[in-house]
Amino acid sequence: MAIRKYKHKHFQLTRRVREQVRLVRTFNHSNVCKFFGASLSTHEVTVYMEYMPKGSLRDVLQNDKIPITWPFR
C-alpha cells in the first residue's frame, strides 16, 4: 500500500469530489492503480493506493534504466 499526503488550507468534500471518489473506487484493471480510500483532517488529505514498485508513470518514462518493451507496455 502506498500512502500519499496532500496539504490543503481549504478542502471541501463536495458532491463532485464524492462522485469522483466513488467512481475511482470501482476501477478494476491491471493497468490502473487501485484506490483503497482516503482520510481527511483539518489541513491534510491522506490517500491510500496500491503500491507500484516501479513508481509513477512519469518515473518509469523518465528512467532510462527501465526498458519499455512491448510486453511491459
C-alpha positions in Angstrom: 0.0 0.0 0.0 1.2 3.5 -0.8 0.2 6.4 1.3 0.4 10.0 -0.1 -0.4 13.1 2.0 -1.5 16.4 0.5 -1.5 19.6 2.5 -4.5 21.9 1.8 -5.5 25.1 3.6 -9.1 24.8 2.4 -10.5 21.4 1.3 -14.2 20.8 0.8 -15.7 17.4 0.3 -18.2 18.5 -2.3 -20.7 16.3 -4.1 -18.5 16.3 -7.2 -15.5 15.1 -5.2 -17.6 12.3 -3.6 -18.8 11.2 -7.0 -15.3 11.1 -8.4 -14.1 9.1 -5.4 -17.0 6.6 -5.8 -16.1 6.2 -9.5 -12.4 5.7 -8.9 -13.1 3.0 -6.2 -14.9 1.0 -8.9 -12.0 0.8 -11.3 -10.6 -2.7 -11.5 -8.0 -3.0 -14.3 -4.4 -4.3 -14.2 -3.2 -1.0 -15.8 -4.9 1.2 -13.2 -3.5 1.7 -9.7 -6.1 0.6 -7.2 -7.6 3.3 -4.9 -8.3 2.0 -1.4 -9.5 5.1 0.3 -8.7 8.5 1.9 -8.8 10.2 5.2 -9.4 13.9 5.9 -8.1 16.0 8.6 -8.1 19.8 9.1 -5.3 20.7 6.7 -4.4 17.4 5.2 -5.8 14.7 2.9 -4.3 11.3 3.0 -4.8 9.0 0.0 -4.3 5.2 0.2 -3.5 3.4 -3.0 -1.9 0.3 -4.4 1.9 0.3 -4.2 3.6 0.4 -7.6 7.2 -0.8 -7.2 8.5 1.0 -10.3 6.9 4.3 -9.2 4.6 6.5 -11.2 4.2 6.5 -14.9 6.4 9.7 -15.1 9.1 7.9 -13.0 9.1 5.0 -15.5 9.1 7.1 -18.6 12.0 9.3 -17.3 14.1 6.4 -16.2 16.5 5.2 -18.9 17.4 2.1 -16.9 13.9 0.7 -17.3 13.4 -0.8 -20.8 10.0 -0.2 -22.2 9.4 -3.4 -24.1 6.1 -4.2 -25.8 5.0 -6.7 -23.1 5.8 -4.1 -20.5 3.6 -1.6 -22.3 
